[in-house]
């Protein structure tokens, strides 16, 4: 009888835990180190309504991120090994539009991007095809601003336009994120900057899940 009693108690506890773990929609964030920076803010703001995690390929890696589009394509299946989320936010751009390390001494106008625009479009389209089949709601997040000293900065609008084109074609939401409060390096952000980014991502997740739109977070 004692054993049966303990079993019932454990079953109840397990049931309650399982309910707590699955009653809230699951959010998976895919992106580079900047997304890792704003992740805690998103989790804090949404913890009562959503379960938010990052699709980091290797959790033990320092400041791990999903990097450029080819890295995301390579690891897509592993990101969803534990099941499909309800909502996905994703971005990949800075690593793709960055200039090749072998061409650092070349003028920006002639230095090749790591992933040229045509290939970037193809990679994003393949990623989008996969994500569309593995989540109810998908949000594309525009790449944050870059310092003018980087060659990649001159391609930011072009690559963001490609990202939005792919997102629109797949019926995804688009978040035109407002990035400010950069750190001294100009690529990453201060604590205030990451909180600002995270607040925008959290709001867009809430908006998209309700199938509504704002000027900043929209689908049509």
Secondary structure, 3 states (H helix, E strand, C coil): CHHHHHHHHHHHHHHHHHHHHHCCEEEEEECCHHHHHHHHHHHHHHCCCEEEEECCCCCCCCCCCCCCHHHHHHHHHHHCCCCCCCEEEECCCHHHHCECHHHCCCCCCCCCECCCHHHHHHHHHHHHHHHHCCCCEEEEECCCCCCCCCHHHHHHHHHHHHHHHHHHHCCCEEECCCCCCECCCCCCECHHHHHHHHHHHHHHHHHHHCCCCCCCEECC
